[in-house]
């Protein structure tokens, strides 16, 4: 009611409004239900003031799909289509009955394909036939803007609908740049020069104006140059409107409306104060940059020629370098000498199709691990390696090292005498081989270690980064004396990444390596060593000795022929290794030990609850909590504790536990039955003591334990 009252003065002057119901992406089902109810109530309120027979003259509403579903991500596509489409359709039918427009707001690029699936399904519903108010927002800074507009026009033609298309510059530029760099994908989804976005906007505006009568263009801009270009291209008789944000571009749009006779709509945020902060931050980032027209027009230090500069001329001056060289592409993040590891956008359907196809070859593959030493091996009898998600499924088998194998490896072990340039080149080749075999390594990480899709990708990328980092470090350090022979003992929670990192560091500096992988994950270690050998690491320089810590590990950390130890695991084991080394190894032999800890998070009343809960979920439950960096203790300020816990528990309810080979799975299994037993016992003790606040139900098959929240005070 207040928003409608505030709009009356401008409506009397001939302006119309589109109301943006503020709210961040829903994290819980109750949040999504509240947003849906708020949208429905807003449509009812607008119906009372939508008096024109021309829908373009009536107010409209903008909705965010991510506010209507707590798991609005491509990984949850099946669930989203089943649950979200009916919600959006109900709002669209209500807007149709009210004779108002309903716009689907644009969001981050990784949601675009999912948004288009929802839009196509909703718009195709026969109940929307004859309604001309369905709106779609397109962001011109996106490199897919032009094909997206073509797709919308073709869809409208195929469905015999008339749609509204709001063209905007874009609202998530900083996020898109950083996300692409973090993911390590090939290119940015957005343009990296402001002028390129301006050119894209004008080019796509021309495309919109040239489209069939099934598209009603809405040009959202505060840039006078852009507005002038639209007016010039439109000429006389083309039906369209301009739009602006409430509180911005008033003078420009007053002029456009009064002097040019063009429809103008005001995009007005509506919501409570607590919903306003994130919205204001996005608007500041969008319009507060030095290159922004809104910023420059009020800056007296910026000459008029620069404010009104033609973006086409700016791009022409850039020549072949249209991309901004100051914004580093993801593959080049670490400079010319070290290429970033190859990443994958798991929200891209084409990427996922390729990855799934490549992994299919390893869906039922059976691997074998055994000692890889520079002498004939005589291992122990084989034992099976089973999937922690389904212990009935055999992933492979391992023949562990015998005492004779350990002795033979120690006798054959040798430092790497090759020049540093050769060692670096071999490590670089190994990193390329890891990437070439990424599909197999992903499959192994999922089936042997229970890792989810994102964790599998990260596992291989980290291993590749280690190889390239130490190759570059070796080149920079130059020739030096190696210590000799290093024992490297790695954990099961990062069975490729840490395993590779330890080995790469030792090899880069010319040492020989005796590598003992975790008992639970010898198969992926075997493939890593095979690839390192294929890249050119000599067999005597890198030997693999799978086996138990109490036998193989103990022998490799207490033999005087060992010159140093790298270990990642428990503090107790590290202390035992330290004592053994003190008794038999050279006093100067180093122990490089990385052990566990208790990690805490403190959340006070200044925190944005949604962001805090997202970070809590990611830190506590990613990798089923099996990380030394996982959140263990959460401290909440009393004032906000109830609200945070309510949101946290609701967000936990949305998590998917299950088969890690499915993209929709958020949390996979624990590594083995012993881990399942010990953690289950801890949770049950908390339950008996009345301290268990929340626990999810775990799948019965596999080594699963439901994520839990336990009160400690």
C-alpha positions as CSV (number, residue, x, y, z in Angstrom):
1,X,0.0,0.0,0.0
2,X,2.8,2.5,0.9
3,X,4.6,1.8,-2.4
4,X,1.4,2.4,-4.4
5,X,0.7,5.6,-2.6
6,X,4.2,6.8,-3.2
7,X,3.8,6.2,-6.9
8,X,0.7,8.3,-7.4
9,X,2.5,11.5,-8.2
10,X,4.6,10.0,-10.9
11,X,1.6,8.0,-12.3
12,X,-0.3,11.3,-12.5
13,X,2.5,12.6,-14.7
14,X,2.2,9.7,-17.0
15,X,4.8,7.3,-15.7
16,X,4.1,3.6,-14.9
17,X,5.8,1.4,-12.4
18,X,7.3,-2.1,-12.1
19,X,7.6,-3.2,-8.5
20,X,10.6,-5.3,-7.5
21,X,9.7,-7.3,-4.4
22,X,13.0,-7.3,-2.5
23,X,14.5,-10.5,-1.2
24,X,17.6,-12.6,-1.5
25,X,17.7,-16.1,-2.8
26,X,15.6,-18.4,-0.5
27,X,17.6,-20.8,1.6
28,X,14.7,-22.6,3.2
29,X,11.3,-23.9,2.1
30,X,9.5,-21.5,4.5
31,X,11.4,-18.6,3.0
32,X,10.4,-19.6,-0.5
33,X,6.8,-19.9,0.6
34,X,6.9,-16.5,2.2
35,X,8.3,-14.9,-1.0
36,X,5.6,-16.6,-3.0
37,X,2.9,-15.3,-0.8
38,X,4.4,-11.8,-0.9
39,X,4.4,-11.9,-4.7
40,X,0.8,-13.2,-4.8
41,X,-0.4,-10.4,-2.4
42,X,1.4,-7.8,-4.4
43,X,-0.3,-9.0,-7.6
44,X,-3.6,-8.8,-5.9
45,X,-2.8,-5.2,-4.8
46,X,-1.8,-4.2,-8.3
47,X,-4.9,-5.7,-9.7
48,X,-6.9,-3.1,-7.9
49,X,-5.0,-0.2,-9.7
50,X,-4.6,-1.8,-13.1
51,X,-7.4,0.1,-14.8
52,X,-6.1,0.4,-18.4
53,X,-7.2,-2.0,-21.1
54,X,-3.6,-1.5,-22.5
55,X,-1.4,-3.8,-20.3
56,X,1.6,-1.5,-21.1
57,X,0.0,1.3,-19.2
58,X,-0.6,-0.8,-16.1
59,X,1.9,-1.4,-13.3
60,X,3.8,-4.6,-13.3
61,X,5.8,-6.8,-10.9
62,X,9.3,-8.3,-11.1
63,X,10.1,-11.7,-9.4
64,X,13.3,-13.6,-8.7
65,X,13.2,-17.3,-9.4
66,X,15.8,-17.9,-6.8
67,X,13.5,-16.4,-4.2
68,X,10.9,-19.0,-5.0
69,X,12.9,-22.1,-4.5
70,X,15.6,-22.9,-1.9
71,X,17.7,-24.9,-4.3
72,X,17.6,-22.9,-7.5
73,X,20.7,-24.3,-9.0
74,X,21.3,-26.3,-12.2
75,X,22.4,-29.3,-10.1
76,X,18.9,-29.5,-8.7
77,X,17.2,-29.1,-12.1
78,X,14.8,-32.0,-11.8
79,X,13.5,-30.9,-8.5
80,X,13.3,-27.3,-9.6
81,X,11.3,-28.1,-12.6
82,X,8.9,-30.2,-10.5
83,X,8.5,-27.7,-7.7
84,X,9.2,-24.2,-9.0
85,X,7.3,-24.3,-12.4
86,X,3.9,-24.6,-10.7
87,X,4.7,-21.7,-8.3
88,X,5.8,-19.4,-11.2
89,X,2.8,-20.5,-13.3
90,X,0.4,-19.6,-10.5
91,X,1.9,-16.1,-10.3
92,X,1.8,-15.7,-14.0
93,X,-1.9,-16.7,-14.2
94,X,-2.7,-14.3,-11.4
95,X,-0.8,-11.5,-13.2
96,X,-2.7,-12.4,-16.4
97,X,-6.0,-12.2,-14.6
98,X,-5.0,-8.9,-13.1
99,X,-4.0,-7.6,-16.6
100,X,-0.5,-6.6,-15.4
101,X,3.0,-7.5,-16.5
102,X,5.2,-10.0,-14.7
103,X,8.9,-9.9,-15.3
104,X,11.4,-12.7,-14.6
105,X,14.4,-11.0,-13.3
106,X,17.8,-11.9,-14.6
107,X,20.3,-13.5,-12.2
108,X,23.8,-14.9,-12.2
109,X,25.0,-16.5,-15.4
110,X,25.2,-20.0,-13.9
111,X,21.4,-19.9,-13.4
112,X,20.6,-18.8,-17.0
113,X,20.1,-22.2,-18.6
114,X,17.9,-23.3,-15.7
115,X,15.9,-20.0,-15.9
116,X,15.3,-20.6,-19.6
117,X,14.0,-24.1,-18.9
118,X,11.5,-22.7,-16.4
119,X,10.5,-19.8,-18.6
120,X,9.9,-22.0,-21.6
121,X,7.8,-24.4,-19.6
122,X,5.7,-21.7,-17.9
123,X,5.1,-19.7,-21.1
124,X,4.0,-22.8,-23.0
125,X,1.0,-23.3,-20.6
126,X,-2.2,-22.9,-22.5
127,X,-3.7,-20.9,-19.6
128,X,-1.5,-18.0,-20.6
129,X,-2.7,-17.7,-24.2
130,X,-3.7,-14.2,-25.1
131,X,-1.8,-12.6,-22.2
132,X,0.9,-10.1,-23.3
133,X,2.5,-9.3,-20.0
134,X,5.0,-12.1,-19.6
135,X,8.4,-10.4,-19.3
136,X,12.0,-11.6,-19.4
137,X,15.1,-9.5,-18.4
138,X,18.2,-9.8,-20.5
139,X,21.6,-8.5,-19.3
140,X,23.6,-6.9,-22.1
141,X,26.9,-7.4,-20.3
142,X,26.5,-11.1,-20.9
143,X,28.2,-12.6,-23.9
144,X,25.1,-14.7,-24.6
145,X,22.7,-11.8,-24.7
146,X,22.3,-11.7,-28.5
147,X,21.5,-15.5,-28.9
148,X,19.3,-15.2,-25.9
149,X,17.2,-12.5,-27.5
150,X,17.0,-14.5,-30.7
151,X,15.8,-17.5,-28.7
152,X,13.1,-15.4,-26.9
153,X,11.8,-14.1,-30.2
154,X,11.7,-17.7,-31.7
155,X,10.0,-19.0,-28.6
156,X,7.3,-16.3,-28.7
157,X,6.7,-17.0,-32.3
158,X,6.5,-20.8,-31.8
159,X,4.1,-20.4,-28.8
160,X,2.1,-17.6,-30.4
161,X,2.8,-15.3,-27.4
162,X,3.6,-11.7,-27.1
163,X,6.3,-11.0,-24.5
164,X,8.0,-8.1,-22.9
165,X,11.8,-8.0,-22.9
166,X,13.6,-5.6,-20.5
167,X,17.2,-5.0,-21.7
168,X,19.5,-4.0,-18.8
169,X,23.3,-3.5,-18.6
170,X,23.7,-6.1,-15.9
171,X,23.9,-6.4,-12.1
172,X,26.4,-9.1,-11.1
173,X,29.5,-8.1,-13.0
174,X,31.9,-8.4,-10.0
175,X,30.5,-11.8,-9.1
176,X,30.7,-13.1,-12.6
177,X,34.4,-12.1,-12.9
178,X,35.4,-13.6,-9.6
179,X,33.3,-16.8,-10.1
180,X,34.9,-17.5,-13.5
181,X,38.4,-17.0,-12.0
182,X,37.7,-19.3,-9.1
183,X,36.2,-22.0,-11.3
184,X,39.2,-21.8,-13.7
185,X,36.9,-21.8,-16.8
186,X,38.1,-20.8,-20.2
187,X,36.5,-17.4,-20.5
188,X,34.3,-14.9,-18.7
189,X,30.6,-15.0,-19.2
190,X,30.5,-11.1,-19.3
191,X,32.3,-8.4,-21.2
192,X,35.3,-7.0,-19.4
193,X,35.2,-3.4,-20.8
194,X,32.4,-1.0,-19.9
195,X,32.5,0.2,-23.5
196,X,31.9,-3.3,-24.7
197,X,28.8,-3.6,-22.6
198,X,27.6,-0.3,-23.9
199,X,28.1,-1.5,-27.5
200,X,26.4,-4.8,-26.7
201,X,23.5,-2.9,-25.3
202,X,23.0,-0.7,-28.4
203,X,23.5,-3.6,-30.8
204,X,21.0,-5.7,-28.9
205,X,18.6,-2.8,-28.7
206,X,18.7,-2.6,-32.5
207,X,18.0,-6.3,-32.7
208,X,15.0,-5.9,-30.4
209,X,13.7,-3.0,-32.4
210,X,13.9,-5.1,-35.6
211,X,12.1,-8.1,-34.1
212,X,8.6,-9.1,-34.9
213,X,5.6,-7.6,-33.1
214,X,5.7,-10.5,-30.6
215,X,8.4,-8.7,-28.6
216,X,7.7,-5.5,-26.7
217,X,11.1,-3.8,-26.0
218,X,11.8,-2.2,-22.6
219,X,15.1,-0.3,-22.4
220,X,16.3,0.1,-18.9
221,X,19.1,2.7,-18.9
222,X,20.3,5.9,-17.1
223,X,22.8,6.6,-19.9
224,X,21.9,9.6,-22.1
225,X,24.1,8.3,-24.9
226,X,22.4,4.9,-24.9
227,X,18.9,6.5,-24.7
228,X,19.8,8.8,-27.7
229,X,21.0,5.8,-29.7
230,X,17.7,3.9,-29.0
231,X,15.6,6.9,-30.1
232,X,17.7,7.2,-33.3
233,X,17.3,3.6,-34.1
234,X,13.7,3.3,-33.3
235,X,12.5,6.1,-35.5
236,X,8.9,6.9,-35.7
237,X,6.1,4.4,-34.9
238,X,8.1,1.7,-33.1
239,X,6.4,0.6,-29.9
240,X,8.8,0.5,-26.9
241,X,9.4,2.1,-23.5
242,X,12.3,3.3,-21.4
243,X,12.8,2.2,-17.7
244,X,14.8,3.6,-14.8
245,X,15.5,2.7,-11.2
246,X,13.6,4.6,-8.6
247,X,15.7,7.5,-7.4
248,X,18.0,7.4,-10.4
249,X,18.1,9.0,-13.9
250,X,15.1,11.2,-13.1
251,X,16.1,14.3,-15.1
252,X,16.9,12.1,-18.2
253,X,13.6,10.2,-18.1
254,X,11.5,13.2,-17.3
255,X,13.0,14.7,-20.5
256,X,12.5,11.5,-22.5
257,X,8.9,11.3,-21.4
258,X,8.0,15.0,-21.8
259,X,10.0,16.0,-24.9
260,X,10.1,12.7,-26.8
261,X,6.7,11.3,-25.9
262,X,8.1,7.9,-25.0
263,X,6.6,5.7,-22.4
264,X,8.7,5.5,-19.2
265,X,8.5,3.0,-16.4
266,X,10.0,3.3,-13.0
267,X,11.5,0.1,-11.5
268,X,10.8,0.5,-7.7
269,X,12.1,-1.7,-4.9
270,X,9.5,-2.8,-2.3
271,X,10.3,-4.5,0.9
272,X,11.4,-4.3,4.5
273,X,14.6,-2.6,5.6
274,X,16.4,-5.9,6.3
275,X,15.9,-6.9,2.6
276,X,17.3,-3.6,1.4
277,X,21.0,-3.9,2.1
278,X,22.0,-6.5,-0.5
279,X,19.9,-4.7,-3.1
280,X,21.7,-1.4,-2.4
281,X,25.1,-3.0,-2.5
282,X,24.3,-4.4,-6.0
283,X,23.1,-1.0,-7.2
284,X,26.2,0.7,-5.8
285,X,28.5,-1.8,-7.5
286,X,26.5,-1.4,-10.7
287,X,26.3,2.4,-10.9
288,X,29.1,3.5,-8.6
289,X,32.1,2.6,-10.8
290,X,34.2,5.4,-12.2
291,X,33.2,4.4,-15.7
292,X,29.5,4.6,-15.0
293,X,27.6,7.3,-16.8
294,X,25.6,8.0,-13.6
295,X,28.8,8.6,-11.7
296,X,30.5,10.6,-14.4
297,X,27.6,12.9,-15.1
298,X,27.9,14.4,-11.6
299,X,31.7,14.5,-11.5
300,X,32.9,17.9,-12.4
301,X,36.4,16.6,-13.0
302,X,35.2,14.5,-15.9
303,X,35.0,16.5,-19.1
304,X,31.8,16.4,-21.1
305,X,33.6,14.8,-24.1
306,X,34.4,11.8,-21.9
307,X,30.9,11.6,-20.4
308,X,29.3,11.5,-23.9
309,X,32.1,9.5,-25.6
310,X,31.0,7.1,-28.3
311,X,31.5,3.5,-27.0
312,X,32.0,2.3,-30.6
313,X,35.0,4.6,-30.9
314,X,36.4,3.3,-27.6
315,X,36.2,-0.3,-28.8
316,X,37.6,0.7,-32.2
317,X,40.6,2.2,-30.4
318,X,41.1,-1.0,-28.5
319,X,41.7,-2.8,-31.8
320,X,42.1,-6.5,-31.4
321,X,42.3,-6.2,-27.6
322,X,38.6,-5.9,-26.9
323,X,39.0,-7.8,-23.7
324,X,40.4,-5.7,-20.8
325,X,44.0,-6.8,-20.3
326,X,43.9,-5.7,-16.7
327,X,41.3,-8.3,-15.9
328,X,43.1,-11.6,-16.0
329,X,41.5,-14.5,-17.8
330,X,41.0,-17.5,-15.6
331,X,43.6,-19.7,-17.4
332,X,46.2,-16.9,-17.0
333,X,45.6,-16.1,-13.4
334,X,49.1,-17.0,-12.3
335,X,51.0,-15.3,-15.1
336,X,52.8,-16.5,-18.2
337,X,55.0,-19.1,-16.5
338,X,52.3,-21.0,-14.7
339,X,49.0,-21.9,-16.4
340,X,46.0,-22.2,-14.1
341,X,44.4,-25.7,-13.7
342,X,41.5,-26.4,-16.0
343,X,38.1,-25.9,-14.4
344,X,34.6,-26.8,-15.3
345,X,31.3,-25.0,-15.1
346,X,29.1,-27.7,-13.6
347,X,26.0,-25.4,-14.3
348,X,26.6,-25.5,-18.0
349,X,24.6,-28.3,-19.7
350,X,27.1,-28.8,-22.6
351,X,30.0,-29.1,-20.2
352,X,28.1,-31.5,-18.0
353,X,27.1,-33.6,-21.1
354,X,30.8,-33.9,-22.0
355,X,31.9,-34.7,-18.5
356,X,29.2,-37.4,-18.0
357,X,30.1,-38.9,-21.4
358,X,33.8,-39.1,-20.5
359,X,33.1,-40.6,-17.1
360,X,30.8,-43.3,-18.5
361,X,33.8,-45.4,-19.6
362,X,34.7,-45.7,-15.9
363,X,31.3,-46.3,-14.4
364,X,32.0,-50.0,-13.8
365,X,35.8,-50.1,-14.3
366,X,37.8,-52.1,-11.9
367,X,41.2,-50.7,-11.0
368,X,44.2,-52.5,-9.4
369,X,46.9,-51.1,-7.1
370,X,50.1,-52.7,-6.1
371,X,53.7,-51.8,-5.2
372,X,55.4,-49.8,-8.0
373,X,59.0,-50.2,-7.1
374,X,62.4,-50.3,-8.9
375,X,62.7,-54.0,-8.3
376,X,60.5,-57.1,-8.7
377,X,57.6,-56.9,-6.2
378,X,56.2,-59.6,-4.0
379,X,53.1,-58.1,-2.5
380,X,50.6,-59.5,0.0
381,X,47.4,-61.1,-1.2
382,X,44.8,-58.8,-2.8
383,X,41.9,-57.3,-1.0
384,X,38.9,-55.5,-2.4
385,X,38.4,-51.7,-2.4
386,X,34.7,-51.0,-2.2
387,X,32.7,-47.8,-2.7
388,X,31.9,-46.0,0.5
389,X,28.5,-45.1,-1.0
390,X,27.7,-48.7,-1.8
391,X,30.0,-51.3,-0.1
392,X,28.5,-54.0,-2.3
393,X,30.1,-52.3,-5.3
394,X,33.8,-53.2,-5.8
395,X,35.9,-50.4,-7.2
396,X,39.1,-52.3,-7.5
397,X,41.6,-54.3,-5.5
398,X,44.9,-53.7,-3.9
399,X,47.9,-55.9,-3.3
400,X,49.7,-54.2,-0.4
401,X,53.4,-54.1,0.1
402,X,55.2,-56.9,1.9
403,X,58.2,-56.3,4.2
404,X,60.3,-57.5,1.3
405,X,58.8,-54.9,-1.0
406,X,59.6,-52.1,1.5
407,X,63.2,-53.3,1.9
408,X,63.6,-53.5,-1.9
409,X,62.3,-50.0,-2.4
410,X,64.5,-48.6,0.3
411,X,67.5,-50.3,-1.3
412,X,66.7,-49.0,-4.8
413,X,65.6,-45.5,-3.8
414,X,67.6,-42.7,-5.4
415,X,67.5,-38.9,-5.6
416,X,66.6,-37.3,-8.9
417,X,69.9,-36.4,-10.5
418,X,68.4,-34.6,-13.5
419,X,68.9,-30.9,-14.0
420,X,66.3,-28.6,-12.4
421,X,65.0,-27.6,-15.9
422,X,64.3,-31.2,-16.7
423,X,62.6,-31.9,-13.4
424,X,60.4,-28.9,-13.9
425,X,59.5,-30.0,-17.4
426,X,58.6,-33.5,-16.3
427,X,56.3,-32.1,-13.6
428,X,54.7,-29.9,-16.1
429,X,54.1,-32.8,-18.4
430,X,52.6,-34.7,-15.5
431,X,50.2,-31.9,-14.8
432,X,49.0,-32.0,-18.5
433,X,48.6,-35.8,-18.2
434,X,46.5,-35.4,-15.1
435,X,44.2,-33.0,-17.0
436,X,44.1,-35.3,-20.0
437,X,42.9,-38.1,-17.7
438,X,40.6,-35.9,-15.6
439,X,37.5,-38.0,-16.4
440,X,39.1,-41.1,-15.0
441,X,40.5,-39.3,-11.9
442,X,37.1,-37.8,-11.3
443,X,35.4,-41.2,-11.5
444,X,38.0,-42.7,-9.1
445,X,37.6,-39.9,-6.6
446,X,33.8,-40.4,-6.6
447,X,33.8,-44.2,-6.5
448,X,36.8,-44.8,-4.2
449,X,36.7,-41.8,-1.9
450,X,33.0,-40.9,-2.1
451,X,33.6,-37.4,-3.5
452,X,30.8,-35.3,-5.0
453,X,31.1,-33.7,-8.5
454,X,32.4,-30.3,-7.2
455,X,34.9,-32.1,-4.9
456,X,36.1,-34.3,-7.7
457,X,36.8,-31.4,-9.9
458,X,38.6,-29.5,-7.1
459,X,40.6,-32.6,-6.2
460,X,42.1,-32.9,-9.7
461,X,42.6,-29.2,-10.1
462,X,44.5,-28.9,-6.8
463,X,46.8,-31.8,-7.8
464,X,47.5,-30.1,-11.2
465,X,48.1,-26.8,-9.4
466,X,50.6,-28.4,-7.1
467,X,52.5,-29.9,-10.0
468,X,52.7,-26.6,-11.8
469,X,53.5,-24.6,-8.7
470,X,56.4,-26.7,-7.7
471,X,57.7,-26.9,-11.3
472,X,57.8,-23.1,-11.4
473,X,59.3,-22.9,-7.9
474,X,62.0,-25.3,-8.9
475,X,62.9,-23.1,-12.0
476,X,63.0,-20.0,-9.8
477,X,65.1,-21.6,-7.1
478,X,67.6,-23.1,-9.5
479,X,70.0,-25.9,-8.8
480,X,70.5,-27.1,-5.2
481,X,71.5,-30.1,-3.2
482,X,68.6,-32.5,-2.4
483,X,68.2,-33.9,1.0
484,X,68.0,-37.5,-0.3
485,X,65.0,-39.8,0.1
486,X,61.7,-38.6,1.4
487,X,58.8,-40.7,2.7
488,X,55.5,-39.2,1.8
489,X,52.4,-40.4,3.7
490,X,49.1,-38.9,2.6
491,X,45.5,-39.0,3.8
492,X,42.3,-40.4,2.3
493,X,40.3,-37.2,2.4
494,X,42.4,-35.6,-0.3
495,X,43.8,-38.8,-1.9
496,X,45.0,-37.2,-5.1
497,X,45.6,-33.5,-4.2
498,X,47.7,-33.9,-1.0
499,X,49.3,-37.2,-2.3
500,X,50.5,-35.3,-5.4
501,X,51.5,-32.1,-3.5
502,X,53.8,-34.0,-1.2
503,X,55.4,-35.9,-4.0
504,X,55.8,-32.8,-6.3
505,X,57.5,-30.8,-3.6
506,X,60.1,-33.5,-3.0
507,X,60.7,-34.2,-6.6
508,X,61.0,-30.6,-7.6
509,X,64.0,-30.2,-5.3
510,X,65.7,-33.4,-6.6
511,X,64.7,-35.8,-3.8
512,X,63.7,-39.4,-4.3
513,X,60.2,-40.4,-2.9
514,X,58.7,-43.4,-1.2
515,X,55.0,-42.7,-1.4
516,X,52.6,-44.5,1.0
517,X,48.9,-43.6,0.2
518,X,46.1,-44.0,2.7
519,X,44.8,-47.6,3.1
520,X,41.3,-46.5,1.9
521,X,42.4,-44.8,-1.3
522,X,45.3,-46.7,-3.0
523,X,43.7,-46.9,-6.4
524,X,43.8,-43.2,-7.3
525,X,47.3,-43.0,-5.9
526,X,48.3,-45.8,-8.2
527,X,47.0,-43.9,-11.2
528,X,48.8,-40.7,-10.1
529,X,52.1,-42.5,-9.9
530,X,51.6,-44.2,-13.2
531,X,51.0,-40.8,-14.8
532,X,54.1,-39.4,-13.1
533,X,56.2,-42.2,-14.4
534,X,54.7,-41.7,-17.9
535,X,55.7,-38.1,-17.7
536,X,59.3,-39.1,-17.1
537,X,59.9,-39.5,-13.4
538,X,62.3,-42.4,-13.1
539,X,61.0,-45.5,-11.3
540,X,63.8,-45.5,-8.7
541,X,63.1,-41.8,-7.9
542,X,59.3,-42.3,-7.3
543,X,58.1,-45.6,-5.8
544,X,54.6,-46.5,-4.5
545,X,54.2,-48.6,-1.5
546,X,50.5,-49.2,-0.6
547,X,49.9,-50.7,2.8
548,X,48.9,-50.2,6.4
549,X,50.4,-47.4,8.5
550,X,51.4,-49.7,11.3
551,X,53.6,-51.8,9.1
552,X,54.5,-50.1,5.9
553,X,54.3,-46.6,7.3
554,X,56.2,-47.5,10.4
555,X,59.0,-49.0,8.4
556,X,59.3,-46.0,6.0
557,X,59.5,-43.5,8.9
558,X,62.0,-45.4,11.0
559,X,64.7,-46.5,8.6
560,X,68.0,-44.5,8.7
561,X,68.1,-44.5,4.8
562,X,65.2,-42.1,4.9
563,X,66.3,-38.4,5.0
564,X,62.9,-36.8,5.7
565,X,59.2,-37.4,6.1
566,X,56.1,-35.6,4.8
567,X,52.9,-36.6,6.6
568,X,49.3,-35.5,6.6
569,X,47.0,-37.1,9.1
570,X,46.2,-37.2,12.8
571,X,48.2,-35.4,15.5
572,X,48.7,-38.6,17.4
573,X,50.3,-40.3,14.4
574,X,52.5,-37.3,13.7
575,X,53.8,-37.5,17.2
576,X,54.5,-41.2,16.9
577,X,56.4,-40.6,13.6
578,X,58.4,-37.8,15.3
579,X,59.4,-40.2,18.1
580,X,60.4,-42.9,15.7
581,X,62.4,-40.5,13.6
582,X,64.2,-39.2,16.7
583,X,65.4,-42.8,17.5
584,X,66.7,-43.9,14.1
585,X,66.9,-41.1,11.5
586,X,69.6,-38.4,11.2
587,X,69.0,-35.7,13.8
588,X,68.6,-33.1,11.0
589,X,66.0,-35.1,9.0
590,X,62.9,-32.9,8.7
591,X,59.4,-33.9,9.6
592,X,56.8,-31.9,7.7
593,X,53.5,-32.7,9.3
594,X,50.1,-31.3,8.7
595,X,47.5,-32.4,11.3
596,X,43.9,-31.7,12.2
597,X,42.4,-29.0,14.4
598,X,39.3,-27.5,15.8
599,X,38.0,-24.7,13.5
600,X,35.5,-22.2,14.7
601,X,33.3,-19.5,13.2
602,X,31.9,-16.5,15.1
603,X,28.7,-14.9,13.9
604,X,27.6,-11.6,15.4
605,X,24.6,-9.3,14.7
606,X,26.4,-7.4,11.9
607,X,26.5,-10.5,9.7
608,X,24.0,-11.0,6.8
609,X,22.2,-14.2,8.0
610,X,21.9,-15.7,4.5
611,X,25.6,-15.4,3.9
612,X,26.5,-16.7,7.3
613,X,24.3,-19.8,6.8
614,X,25.7,-20.5,3.3
615,X,29.2,-20.4,4.7
616,X,28.3,-22.6,7.7
617,X,26.8,-25.2,5.4
618,X,29.8,-25.1,3.0
619,X,32.4,-25.3,5.8
620,X,30.8,-27.8,8.0
621,X,29.3,-30.3,5.6
622,X,31.2,-30.1,2.3
623,X,33.1,-33.4,1.8
624,X,30.8,-34.8,4.5
625,X,32.8,-32.7,7.0
626,X,36.0,-34.8,6.3
627,X,38.4,-31.9,6.1
628,X,40.9,-30.6,8.6
629,X,39.5,-27.1,7.7
630,X,35.8,-28.1,8.3
631,X,33.8,-26.0,10.7
632,X,33.6,-27.7,14.1
633,X,32.4,-25.1,16.5
634,X,29.9,-22.3,15.8
635,X,29.6,-19.3,18.1
636,X,26.5,-17.2,17.8
637,X,25.7,-13.9,19.4
638,X,22.6,-14.4,21.6
639,X,20.6,-11.7,19.8
640,X,20.7,-13.5,16.5
641,X,21.1,-17.1,17.5
642,X,17.5,-18.2,17.2
643,X,17.2,-16.6,13.7
644,X,20.5,-18.1,12.5
645,X,19.6,-21.6,13.8
646,X,16.1,-21.5,12.3
647,X,17.6,-20.6,8.9
648,X,20.4,-23.1,9.3
649,X,18.1,-26.0,10.2
650,X,15.8,-25.1,7.3
651,X,18.7,-24.9,4.9
652,X,20.0,-28.3,6.1
653,X,16.6,-29.8,5.3
654,X,17.3,-28.9,1.6
655,X,20.6,-30.8,1.4
656,X,20.7,-34.0,-0.7
657,X,22.6,-36.9,0.7
658,X,23.3,-39.9,-1.5
659,X,25.3,-41.2,-4.4
660,X,28.2,-38.9,-5.0
661,X,28.2,-39.8,-8.7
662,X,24.9,-37.8,-9.1
663,X,25.3,-34.1,-9.7
664,X,22.4,-33.4,-7.4
665,X,24.1,-34.9,-4.4
666,X,25.5,-32.3,-1.9
667,X,26.9,-34.7,0.7
668,X,28.4,-38.1,0.1
669,X,29.4,-40.9,2.4
670,X,32.1,-41.1,5.1
671,X,35.2,-43.0,4.1
672,X,34.6,-46.3,5.8
673,X,32.6,-48.3,8.4
674,X,34.9,-47.3,11.2
675,X,34.3,-43.6,10.6
676,X,30.6,-44.2,10.4
677,X,30.6,-46.1,13.7
678,X,32.7,-43.5,15.6
679,X,30.8,-40.5,14.4
680,X,27.4,-42.2,14.9
681,X,28.4,-43.0,18.5
682,X,29.3,-39.4,19.2
683,X,26.0,-38.1,17.8
684,X,24.1,-40.7,19.8
685,X,25.9,-39.7,23.0
686,X,24.8,-36.1,22.3
687,X,21.3,-37.3,21.7
688,X,21.2,-39.1,25.0
689,X,22.5,-36.0,26.8
690,X,19.8,-33.9,25.2
691,X,22.3,-31.8,23.2
692,X,21.4,-32.9,19.7
693,X,19.6,-29.9,18.1
694,X,19.3,-31.2,14.5
695,X,20.2,-34.2,12.4
696,X,19.3,-35.2,8.9
697,X,18.3,-38.7,8.0
698,X,21.0,-40.6,6.2
699,X,20.7,-43.2,3.5
700,X,20.7,-46.7,4.8
701,X,23.0,-48.0,2.1
702,X,26.7,-47.0,2.4
703,X,28.8,-45.3,5.1
704,X,26.5,-42.3,5.7
705,X,25.8,-40.3,8.8
706,X,23.3,-37.5,8.7
707,X,24.8,-34.0,9.2
708,X,24.1,-32.9,12.8
709,X,24.2,-29.8,15.0
710,X,25.0,-30.4,18.6
711,X,24.8,-27.8,21.5
712,X,28.1,-27.5,23.4
713,X,26.9,-25.2,26.2
